[in-house]
Amino acid sequence: MNEIIPGLHVSLPELLALLGAVALVVARWLPAAARPRATIAAGAVFLLSALVVVVGGLRWQMVPVLAGAALALPFALSPLLRRRTGRTAWRARWWLALPGSLACVGLVATGPVAAWAFPVPVFPAPSGEFAVGTRVLEWTDPDRPETFTADPNDQRTVVVQLWYPAQQSPEDARRAQYLGRTEDEARTVAEALARGVGLPDFLMDGVPRARTQSVFDAPVADGRFPVVLFSPGATGVRTQNTAWAEELAGHGYVVAALDHPYDSAAVVLADGRTIGSATVSTGDRDQDAVLSVEWTAIRAADLGFALTRLEGLDRGEAADPLTGHLDTSRVAGTGHSMGGAAALQAARQDRRIDAVVNLDGYPHGPTEPALDQPTLALTQAITPATDPRYLPRLTEVLALGTATNYRLTVPDSAHLTFMDGPLYLPPVPSIVGSLGRTDSPRVVAETTLAFLDTVLRDKPGDLADVLSAYGDLEVHHPEKTR
C-alpha cells in the first residue's frame, strides 16, 4: 500500500493526500454551487489518506503537505459549518484570500519537490538471465588482532554480504531490505551515513524504506560463478553499491561486499553491537595520507581474508548453499574510492586475485610491486576542483602494470556516480554527476561487466572499442621488455 510509485517518488496514499490538499485550497475559488461538494470530497480524501500516511510511517517530505492542508482546512470548512447552523457564510475578499491560498499551495508543493530531491531509492531490475539472491555472513579472523581497539583478545571481524545468481523466486517474494537485514539495521546505517557527511538524520529517512531487487536466501542457480570482492569507500558500507552488485549477480557473478569495522560508518554485528567509524580525518594532508595508507592496508587484508573464507565455503568446510558454486579460480578485486585503493593493494599481495576494478579511487600505498593483473579504473569527469595529484598517481600505477590496463573517464560523472548515491541523493551535478538516476548505475555496471567478461570469461571482442563508447579511454599496454 505504501510502496513508492516509480517516477513520482511518492506512495499512493501520499499522492492522494497531495491531491486532497490541493483540492482543499482550490475549492475556495470554485463557483458557489460546486464549492460545498468539492470541499467535502477533498476534505474526505485528504483526511483518510493522511491517516494512512501517518499510520504507515510519516516521511518528513509530507510534513509541509500536511501543514498546508491544515492551514487551508478551517477556511474551507468554515462556510459549510456556518451554513449548517443557519448563520450566514462568510468568505474573505479575494485579495485577502489569494496570499493565503498561495502560501498553502507553496507548502503543499514543497512536499513533492522534497520527495524528488531525497527520494526512496528505486533499484533497477537486473538485466541478466539470473534472478538475484543475497545473504549476510560474519567472519572472525583468528590470525589478526583488531588494531582499532586496545583489547588483546579482540580479533578482526568482517561482515560480508553476498549477491549471487539465484533461481527465480515467486512474484510475491519479499525483496531484501536496503542497507541492512532489518529496517532497524537499515535505519541505524542510514543515520550514521547522514551524520558522516554532516546531514540531519531526517533527510535520509526514505532510504531505509527501500527494497532492492534481490531476495534473501533465494535458492542458488545451477553453475559455478566467478567471484567479485568489493570494498566500499571511506566510511562507506557493504550495501553502498547494491544496484551494481545486483546487476553483476544477474549476469552470473557472485559479489562479496565487505563492511570494514571501525571504518564503515556503522557495522551491526550478529550479537547486536553497532561499531561506528573511527577513521577520522585530522585535517593535515600529510598525516591523513599516512593514515590512509594504514587503513587501506587493513582493508586489503580484509579482502584477502574474505577470499580465503569463500574458498573454504566453496569446498564445503561448513554446510552452505553456495558450496560448489563459487569459481574461486576467477576472482576480481573491486572497490569504490578508498575501496578501489584497497583492491589495488590486495591484488599486489594476493595472486589469487585475477583482475581489478577501481571505481574512482586514489591509489594509496606503494606502487611496487607492479600490478600483474589487468585493471580497469573508472574515474569521474576531471574538473579544476579535482585533486591535481589524482590522475598522475593513477596513471603511474596503471603504466607500471605488466598486463593491459584501462582508464576510462566517464563524462558528466562525479565521485558518487559510482555507487548508489544517484538513486537517493539530490541530482546536484557536483555531488552525483548529471547522468541521471537511470543512466548512472547502468553505465557503471555495463563498463564493469564488459571488462570482467573479457578478462575472467575470455569473451571475444575488442574491449577497448566497447569501453571507449562510454567516455575518454586511455589504454596502458605492458612494455615489450617486461
Number of C-alpha atoms within 10 A of each C-alpha: 9 14 15 20 14 11 8 13 22 24 17 18 23 28 21 20 29 26 17 25 31 22 21 34 26 18 22 25 14 13 9 10 8 12 18 18 13 18 23 16 14 24 22 15 20 27 18 14 21 24 14 18 22 14 9 12 11 16 20 16 25 25 16 20 27 21 15 27 27 15 18 24 18 12 19 24 16 14 18 19 14 13 12 11 9 8 11 12 13 12 13 10 8 12 8 10 14 14 11 17 22 13 15 25 22 14 20 26 18 18 23 21 13 17 20 19 17 21 25 27 24 21 21 17 15 21 14 15 13 22 27 35 28 25 17 17 13 14 13 16 15 11 9 14 17 18 13 13 12 9 10 9 10 15 16 20 20 21 23 24 21 26 28 36 32 23 15 17 16 8 7 6 12 14 17 20 21 26 25 22 15 13 15 12 21 23 21 20 27 26 22 22 20 17 14 16 9 9 13 12 15 13 19 24 22 20 24 23 20 22 19 20 22 31 23 18 17 20 19 20 19 11 11 18 23 22 27 28 24 30 33 28 25 20 24 26 26 23 24 20 22 23 25 27 25 33 29 27 31 24 20 24 26 29 30 28 28 29 27 29 26 21 24 25 27 27 26 19 16 11 6 9 10 16 16 17 18 13 18 13 12 11 8 8 10 10 11 15 15 12 17 20 19 14 21 24 19 19 27 26 18 24 31 20 19 23 22 14 16 20 18 14 19 21 16 14 12 10 10 11 14 18 18 16 21 22 17 21 14 18 25 27 33 32 29 28 24 27 31 30 30 35 35 31 29 25 25 20 15 15 13 18 27 20 27 29 28 29 30 29 25 21 27 23 18 12 18 11 12 16 24 19 22 23 29 24 23 24 27 22 18 17 10 6 7 11 10 11 9 15 16 10 15 20 17 12 20 27 20 19 23 18 20 17 25 24 24 24 20 25 16 18 22 24 19 22 30 28 26 21 21 26 24 21 21 17 19 13 16 15 16 27 24 18 20 18 23 13 13 26 25 19 17 19 18 17 21 21 17 17 24 27 18 14 20 17 11 10 13 9 10 10 16 15 10 13 22 17 12 16 16 14 18 17 15 19 16 16 12 6 4 7
